[in-house]
Amino acid sequence: MLDFAIFAVTFLLALVGAVLYLYPASRQAAGIPGLTPTEEKDGNLPDIVNSGSLHEFLVNLHERFGPVVSFWFGRRLVVSLGTVDVLKQHINPNKTSDPFETMLKSLLRYQSDGESVSENHMRKKLYENGVTDSLQRNFTLLLKLSEELLDKWLSYPESQHVPLSQHMLGFAMKCVTQLVLGSTFEDEQEVIRFQKNHGTVWAEIGKGFLDGSLDKNTTWRKQYEGAFMELECTLKKIIKERKGRNFNQHIFIDSLVHGNLNDQQILEDGMIFSLAGCVITAKLCTWAIYFLATSEEVQKKLYEEIDQVFGKGPVTPEKIEHLRYCRQILCETVRTAKLTPVSARLQDIEGKIDQFIIPRETLVLYALGVVLQDPSTWPSPYKFDPDRFADESAMKTFSLLGFSGTQECPELRFAYMVSTVLLSVLVRRLHLLPVEGQVIETKWNPVVRNLYEMLCWAQH
């Protein structure tokens, strides 16, 4: 359901673990530079753990061995690609379907076998169109939720700092639940309950199955299974309510219900978007606001664009399309924060990149976190510079990697729109500032890079 390069949820180790589960291993090293297995059973897994994350491991690996490298995950050969040039040689070489949906659903214990190619394509388009429709028909709701957050911040005394990550996660949960699942989540307690279950499931997806911790720890497994069951029960109840009835509000689930899918398919697609959409939206909002707060000139330029586009009038879907600089900010946020540092494909048939042969059924990683900070593609790669995306060639590269254009996944498209509305509302009224003297802590988890920071502001 997610397009190749963003895998809006990019479960990193989870994805690798699922491939190990779904496909037989290969021991042919194919002469690609890289590491030999540290351990017979685990391959280079200890090296990944010692590096702190798969992304950091890949950064070090590509620095040592170049753009095409290999290592071992268990007994499986893995090839990682770390520049735009080698990605161009491999991207969808056989025009085959993406295995990620199968992998993700296997981790959720879903079984969706038996769909034909045409059925799979129809379902994919239905999913994508459902996200687009829910955004178009609920723009007023997004605006309302953004203004509620603004009012909440304005109600605080000037000396009070804002826990940015926490507020953005709560905001994203409200946006996703109300646009995906409907008016039930106008109730604050329902959102809190959903957020709690979402956090429990998300924390264990992939990791718990991959390292066996869910099987080893009965308490964790009960918590995971209980939270997952509650999420499914909520979705099933809403699916049942929406069938055969007309509502004033059109939500994502409605597009699936009206699309000739069975209840299980609706449940699976609703679960995937609910899980992935919340996280990617929260992280994009968090990092975008952080970069604005720490980049005075960028924030000033965005304020001027917003003032020019909207003036004293309301934020509207027609005018919001003209916020070109705002989109550049969000693209640069995705690039600089590396929200999606890794994606992957299975090599269906034997392939070749440069002089290297990639054996059939090799897992090929796209080291997007490495590619997004490659100085040969992005001058001054560690600098937050939205102006780089004023260049059409930069946008074309970004599209090639799956972060914009036709390759852009539905979850990221949703996050872009939510973030644009939120920034339009906040920057019109507030001058965003980092807390003076604060030491920012960032860390990588199996999904995205996390940011922990406090925010303060002054009114315009």
Phi, psi and omega per residue, in radians:
M1 nan -0.317 -3.113
L2 -1.859 2.430 -3.103
D3 -1.292 2.876 -2.858
F4 -0.906 -0.968 -2.788
A5 -1.596 -0.470 -3.086
I6 -1.555 -0.646 -3.074
F7 0.730 1.036 -2.852
A8 -0.547 -0.235 3.125
V9 -2.003 -0.261 3.013
T10 0.444 1.414 -3.062
F11 -1.430 0.291 3.029
L12 0.691 -1.810 -3.083
L13 -1.088 -0.541 3.098
A14 -1.086 -0.769 3.141
L15 -1.080 -0.803 3.120
V16 -1.070 -0.767 3.142
G17 -1.063 -0.665 3.130
A18 -1.153 -0.688 3.108
V19 -1.116 -0.699 3.090
L20 -1.018 -0.646 -3.108
Y21 -1.288 -0.670 -2.977
L22 -1.520 -0.452 -2.975
Y23 -2.239 2.579 3.121
P24 -1.210 2.711 -3.059
A25 -1.519 2.786 3.019
S26 -2.174 2.465 3.119
R27 -1.928 0.197 -3.114
Q28 -1.472 2.070 -3.068
A29 -1.400 -0.370 3.004
A30 1.107 0.252 3.063
G31 1.254 0.187 3.130
I32 -1.364 2.304 -3.117
P33 -1.077 2.560 -3.139
G34 2.748 -2.677 -3.032
L35 -1.749 2.543 2.920
T36 -1.511 2.786 -3.104
P37 -1.043 2.318 3.049
T38 -1.279 -0.662 3.107
E39 -2.323 2.554 -3.094
E40 -1.066 -0.762 -3.063
K41 -1.411 -0.759 -3.006
D42 -1.707 -0.118 -3.112
G43 1.108 -2.185 -3.138
N44 -1.778 0.295 3.109
L45 -0.966 -0.703 3.086
P46 -1.056 -0.604 3.113
D47 -1.177 -0.657 3.103
I48 -1.128 -0.788 3.130
V49 -1.066 -0.764 -3.129
N50 -1.164 -0.462 3.120
S51 -1.320 -0.356 3.129
G52 1.822 -0.524 3.105
S53 -2.910 2.864 3.090
L54 -1.114 -0.685 3.128
H55 -1.041 -0.867 -3.115
E56 -1.137 -0.610 3.045
F57 -1.052 -0.790 -3.121
L58 -1.180 -0.650 3.076
V59 -0.994 -0.853 3.141
N60 -1.134 -0.693 -3.100
L61 -1.127 -0.787 -3.141
H62 -1.218 -0.568 3.058
E63 -1.097 -0.620 -3.106
R64 -1.395 -0.711 -2.907
F65 -2.046 -0.156 3.091
G66 1.870 -2.925 -3.010
P67 -1.286 -0.420 3.114
V68 -2.095 2.001 -3.055
V69 -2.334 2.867 3.130
S70 -2.352 2.684 2.992
F71 -2.718 -3.105 -3.057
W72 -2.133 2.242 3.030
F73 -1.928 1.807 -2.937
G74 1.117 -2.253 3.115
R75 -1.736 0.251 -3.119
R76 -1.799 2.329 3.024
L77 -1.289 2.319 3.092
V78 -2.163 2.332 3.068
V79 -1.974 2.335 3.138
S80 -2.035 2.381 -3.138
L81 -1.935 2.267 -2.957
G82 -2.185 0.245 3.025
T83 -2.419 2.802 3.117
V84 -1.076 -0.679 -3.083
D85 -1.066 -0.792 -3.127
V86 -1.315 -0.509 3.058
L87 -1.121 -0.664 3.129
K88 -1.058 -0.565 -3.132
Q89 -1.298 -0.376 -3.028
H90 -1.930 -0.417 -3.005
I91 -0.953 2.046 3.111
N92 0.796 0.892 -3.039
P93 -1.103 -0.529 -3.070
N94 -1.886 0.127 3.138
K95 0.975 0.610 -3.120
T96 -1.650 2.903 -3.129
S97 -1.275 2.725 -3.104
D98 -1.398 2.310 -3.112
P99 -1.412 -0.042 -2.980
F100 -1.109 -0.703 -3.119
E101 -1.042 -0.743 3.116
T102 -1.088 -0.724 -3.141
M103 -1.104 -0.859 -3.102
L104 -1.078 -0.767 -3.116
K105 -1.186 -0.508 3.068
S106 -1.169 -0.627 3.102
L107 -1.194 -0.534 3.098
L108 -1.522 0.063 3.136
R109 1.180 0.484 3.069
Y110 -1.641 2.542 3.099
Q111 -2.136 1.963 -3.087
S112 -2.158 0.716 -3.122
D113 -1.320 2.806 2.982
G114 1.682 -0.054 3.117
E115 -1.372 2.397 3.049
S116 -1.327 2.949 3.119
V117 -1.045 -0.759 -3.119
S118 -1.161 -0.678 3.105
E119 -1.143 -0.719 3.121
N120 -1.110 -0.726 3.129
H121 -1.145 -0.745 3.131
M122 -1.075 -0.755 -3.127
R123 -1.145 -0.689 3.115
K124 -1.082 -0.792 3.135
K125 -1.149 -0.649 3.112
L126 -1.084 -0.739 3.114
Y127 -1.081 -0.873 -3.118
E128 -1.085 -0.791 -3.135
N129 -1.164 -0.570 3.102
G130 -1.099 -0.702 3.095
V131 -1.137 -0.800 -3.140
T132 -1.079 -0.788 -3.136
D133 -1.098 -0.726 -3.114
S134 -1.146 -0.585 3.087
L135 -1.215 -0.804 -3.105
Q136 -1.122 -0.732 -3.040
R137 -1.462 -0.184 -3.090
N138 -2.150 0.458 3.121
F139 -1.028 -0.727 3.127
T140 -1.034 -0.650 3.116
L141 -1.178 -0.752 3.084
L142 -1.023 -0.741 3.129
L143 -1.105 -0.747 3.134
K144 -1.076 -0.798 3.140
L145 -1.127 -0.646 3.095
S146 -1.158 -0.727 -3.141
E147 -1.207 -0.563 3.070
E148 -1.123 -0.683 3.096
L149 -1.153 -0.737 3.082
L150 -1.016 -0.836 3.138
D151 -1.053 -0.661 3.124
K152 -1.099 -0.788 3.131
W153 -1.156 -0.676 3.139
L154 -1.171 -0.396 -3.140
S155 -1.347 -0.256 -3.131
Y156 -1.363 2.616 2.981
P157 -1.148 2.680 -3.048
E158 -1.063 -0.459 -3.101
S159 -1.381 -0.174 -3.085
Q160 -1.478 2.288 3.102
H161 -1.603 2.687 -3.087
V162 -1.814 2.173 3.027
P163 -1.305 1.647 -2.905
L164 -1.060 -0.899 -3.092
S165 -1.017 -0.740 -3.123
Q166 -1.129 -0.767 -3.128
H167 -1.185 -0.664 -3.129
M168 -1.218 -0.602 3.087
L169 -1.152 -0.759 3.103
G170 -1.099 -0.721 3.109
F171 -1.101 -0.793 -3.141
A172 -1.114 -0.680 3.114
M173 -1.057 -0.750 3.124
K174 -1.108 -0.779 -3.119
C175 -1.094 -0.841 -3.077
V176 -1.176 -0.850 -3.071
T177 -1.105 -0.713 -3.094
Q178 -1.304 -0.534 3.119
L179 -1.494 -0.400 -3.139
V180 -1.672 -0.750 -2.959
L181 -1.969 -0.221 2.969
G182 1.732 -2.882 -2.939
S183 -1.181 -0.275 3.069
T184 -0.903 -0.581 -3.030
F185 -1.623 0.274 2.883
E186 -1.241 -0.351 3.065
D187 -1.351 2.075 -3.098
E188 -0.995 -0.656 -3.112
Q189 -1.176 -0.583 3.084
E190 -1.152 -0.678 3.111
V191 -1.139 -0.761 3.140
I192 -1.079 -0.736 3.126
R193 -1.126 -0.761 3.103
F194 -1.077 -0.768 -3.105
Q195 -1.084 -0.688 3.127
K196 -1.120 -0.838 3.136
N197 -1.155 -0.712 3.106
H198 -1.010 -0.812 -3.121
G199 -1.093 -0.680 3.132
T200 -1.144 -0.794 -3.126
V201 -1.177 -0.807 -3.070
W202 -1.095 -0.654 -3.096
A203 -1.142 -0.467 -3.047
E204 -1.856 -0.263 3.129
I205 -1.011 2.314 3.093
G206 1.369 -1.100 -3.084
K207 -1.014 -0.900 -3.087
G208 -1.128 -0.641 3.118
F209 -1.332 -0.601 -3.065
L210 -1.219 -0.861 -3.085
D211 -1.633 0.022 3.085
G212 1.373 0.144 -3.057
S213 -1.154 -0.532 3.121
L214 -1.166 -0.620 3.110
D215 -1.301 -0.533 -3.087
K216 -1.415 -0.497 -3.050
N217 -2.000 1.827 -3.086
T218 -1.082 -0.660 -3.127
T219 -1.109 -0.831 3.120
W220 -1.051 -0.740 -3.097
R221 -1.121 -0.724 3.112
K222 -1.106 -0.720 3.117
Q223 -1.107 -0.785 3.128
Y224 -1.088 -0.890 -3.093
E225 -1.120 -0.659 3.101
G226 -1.137 -0.759 3.135
A227 -1.162 -0.749 -3.136
F228 -1.111 -0.716 3.133
M229 -1.123 -0.693 3.114
E230 -1.125 -0.717 3.097
L231 -1.095 -0.759 3.121
E232 -1.121 -0.728 3.133
C233 -1.079 -0.711 3.105
T234 -1.073 -0.831 -3.141
L235 -1.101 -0.770 -3.131
K236 -1.078 -0.703 3.130
K237 -1.107 -0.755 -3.131
I238 -1.199 -0.699 3.103
I239 -1.036 -0.771 3.138
K240 -1.101 -0.714 -3.133
E241 -1.171 -0.618 -3.039
R242 -1.432 -0.315 -3.096
K243 -1.259 2.291 3.049
G244 1.253 0.217 -3.137
R245 -2.300 2.700 3.103
N246 -1.913 2.353 3.139
F247 -2.129 2.684 3.106
N248 -1.139 -0.617 -3.132
Q249 -1.685 2.228 3.065
H250 -1.677 2.098 -3.121
I251 -2.023 3.046 -3.094
F252 -0.992 -0.770 -3.131
I253 -1.023 -0.608 -3.140
D254 -1.054 -0.708 3.123
S255 -1.069 -0.649 3.122
L256 -1.282 -0.725 3.136
V257 -1.063 -0.684 -3.105
H258 -1.500 0.089 -3.038
G259 -1.857 0.387 3.085
N260 1.075 0.541 3.015
L261 -1.644 2.656 3.048
N262 -1.422 2.986 -3.044
D263 -1.058 -0.646 -3.127
Q264 -1.170 -0.716 3.116
Q265 -1.128 -0.718 3.099
I266 -1.096 -0.749 3.127
L267 -1.056 -0.827 -3.102
E268 -1.092 -0.835 -3.102
D269 -1.175 -0.666 3.083
G270 -1.125 -0.677 3.132
M271 -1.168 -0.773 -3.120
I272 -1.060 -0.830 -3.112
F273 -1.197 -0.665 3.141
S274 -1.089 -0.753 -3.141
L275 -1.199 -0.912 -3.032
A276 -1.299 -0.710 -3.067
G277 -1.070 -0.682 -3.131
C278 -1.100 -0.820 -3.045
V279 -1.207 -0.847 -3.068
I280 -1.152 -0.615 3.112
T281 -1.196 -0.777 -3.138
A282 -1.076 -0.764 -3.098
K283 -1.211 -0.684 3.127
L284 -1.135 -0.773 3.108
C285 -1.077 -0.772 -3.108
T286 -1.068 -0.905 -3.091
W287 -1.204 -0.626 3.121
A288 -1.083 -0.788 3.129
I289 -1.164 -0.682 3.100
Y290 -1.047 -0.835 -3.113
F291 -1.149 -0.632 3.070
L292 -1.121 -0.741 -3.103
A293 -1.151 -0.488 -3.107
T294 -1.792 0.065 3.138
S295 -2.248 1.522 -3.023
E296 -0.990 -0.806 -3.080
E297 -1.178 -0.647 3.116
V298 -1.136 -0.777 3.134
Q299 -1.098 -0.707 3.119
K300 -1.103 -0.743 -3.132
K301 -1.160 -0.660 3.092
L302 -1.163 -0.737 3.108
Y303 -1.011 -0.746 -3.141
E304 -1.141 -0.678 3.103
E305 -1.148 -0.774 3.135
I306 -1.078 -0.737 3.123
D307 -1.125 -0.670 3.141
Q308 -1.210 -0.698 -3.081
V309 -1.314 -0.764 -3.027
F310 -1.784 -0.443 -3.059
G311 1.009 -2.294 3.094
K312 -1.645 0.016 -3.089
G313 -1.443 3.087 -3.107
P314 -1.322 2.834 3.004
V315 -1.354 2.127 -3.088
T316 -2.203 2.688 3.139
P317 -1.107 -0.524 3.135
E318 -1.196 -0.773 -3.083
K319 -1.372 -0.490 -3.074
I320 -1.134 -0.404 3.094
E321 -1.145 -0.306 -3.108
H322 -1.556 0.021 -3.136
L323 -1.443 1.249 -3.068
R324 -1.174 -0.751 -3.111
Y325 -1.164 -0.595 3.082
C326 -1.075 -0.718 3.105
R327 -1.142 -0.646 3.080
Q328 -1.085 -0.681 3.102
I329 -1.084 -0.764 -3.113
L330 -1.205 -0.666 3.068
C331 -1.100 -0.763 3.139
E332 -1.189 -0.520 3.051
T333 -1.139 -0.817 3.104
V334 -1.036 -0.737 -3.114
R335 -1.191 -0.898 -3.024
T336 -1.227 -0.723 -3.138
A337 -1.399 -0.217 3.139
K338 0.913 0.991 -3.083
L339 -1.083 -0.506 3.102
T340 -2.180 1.521 -2.995
P341 -1.398 -0.294 -3.102
V342 -2.572 2.428 2.885
S343 -2.366 -3.131 -2.999
A344 -2.732 2.812 3.001
R345 -2.475 2.713 2.998
L346 -1.694 2.299 3.133
Q347 -1.316 1.777 -3.053
D348 -1.147 -0.734 3.108
I349 -2.277 2.884 3.134
E350 -1.002 2.346 -3.108
G351 -2.288 3.093 -3.109
K352 -2.465 2.342 3.032
I353 -2.288 2.149 -2.963
D354 0.917 -2.230 -3.134
Q355 -1.646 0.081 -3.029
F356 -1.682 2.359 3.061
I357 -1.613 2.256 3.092
I358 -1.838 2.007 -3.081
P359 -1.118 2.688 3.053
R360 -0.988 2.493 3.100
E361 1.169 0.383 2.973
T362 -1.430 2.414 3.017
L363 -1.394 2.137 3.136
V364 -1.894 2.052 3.099
L365 -1.613 2.450 2.966
Y366 -1.741 1.853 -3.091
A367 -1.368 1.253 -3.031
L368 -1.086 -0.590 3.098
G369 -1.098 -0.564 3.059
V370 -1.293 -0.808 -3.111
V371 -1.073 -0.693 -3.066
L372 -1.237 -0.199 3.074
Q373 -2.217 0.541 3.056
D374 -1.429 2.026 -3.071
P375 -1.105 -0.364 3.108
S376 -1.266 -0.350 3.103
T377 -1.827 -0.642 -3.071
W378 -2.154 1.704 3.093
P379 -0.978 2.464 -3.081
S380 0.840 1.076 -2.951
P381 -1.116 -0.415 -3.086
Y382 -1.605 0.027 3.109
K383 -1.604 2.354 3.061
F384 -1.415 1.870 -3.013
D385 -2.455 1.532 -3.137
P386 -1.046 -0.398 -3.116
D387 -1.116 -0.345 3.132
R388 -1.093 -0.456 -3.120
F389 -1.534 0.088 2.944
A390 -1.287 -0.326 3.104
D391 -1.433 2.168 -3.093
E392 -1.064 -0.560 -3.132
S393 -1.163 -0.588 3.097
A394 -1.146 -0.713 3.116
M395 -1.160 -0.632 3.107
K396 -1.133 -0.705 3.092
T397 -1.121 -0.734 -3.140
F398 -1.094 -0.679 3.104
S399 -1.158 -0.722 3.109
L400 -1.007 -0.641 -3.124
L401 -1.416 -0.117 3.065
G402 1.682 0.236 -3.074
F403 -1.772 0.034 3.079
S404 -2.858 3.049 3.080
G405 1.200 -2.669 -3.046
T406 -1.206 -0.385 -3.140
Q407 -1.490 -0.097 -3.083
E408 -1.149 2.249 -3.077
C409 -1.375 2.721 -3.083
P410 -1.025 -0.665 -3.127
E411 -1.126 -0.694 3.113
L412 -1.239 -0.657 3.081
R413 -1.034 -0.731 3.086
F414 -1.068 -0.819 -3.107
A415 -1.116 -0.683 3.099
Y416 -1.029 -0.812 -3.102
M417 -1.155 -0.810 3.136
V418 -1.047 -0.779 -3.128
S419 -1.127 -0.683 3.139
T420 -1.115 -0.786 3.107
V421 -1.096 -0.791 -3.112
L422 -1.081 -0.822 3.142
L423 -1.115 -0.651 3.107
S424 -1.053 -0.698 -3.130
V425 -1.284 -0.796 -3.048
L426 -1.241 -0.836 -3.010
V427 -1.239 -0.417 3.043
R428 -1.095 -0.565 -3.009
R429 -1.940 -0.463 -2.999
L430 -2.116 2.545 2.946
H431 -1.755 1.901 -3.017
L432 -1.414 2.354 -3.080
L433 -2.384 2.480 3.015
P434 -1.332 2.721 3.073
V435 -1.232 2.187 -3.054
E436 -1.099 2.317 3.089
G437 1.391 0.041 -3.106
Q438 -1.336 2.374 3.046
V439 -1.621 2.056 -3.078
I440 -1.450 2.324 3.086
E441 -1.918 2.207 3.039
T442 -2.175 2.647 3.089
K443 -2.657 2.770 3.082
W444 -1.704 2.405 2.949
N445 -2.104 -3.129 -3.068
P446 -1.089 -0.152 -3.077
V447 -1.939 -1.089 -3.084
V448 -2.492 3.073 3.070
R449 -1.432 2.287 -3.132
N450 -1.697 2.624 3.114
L451 -2.240 2.320 3.080
Y452 -2.089 1.945 -3.138
E453 -2.758 2.746 3.079
M454 -1.830 2.688 -3.072
L455 -2.279 2.512 2.945
C456 -2.229 3.037 -3.028
W457 -2.752 2.856 2.997
A458 -2.346 2.592 -3.141
Q459 -1.313 2.504 3.014
H460 -1.245 nan nan
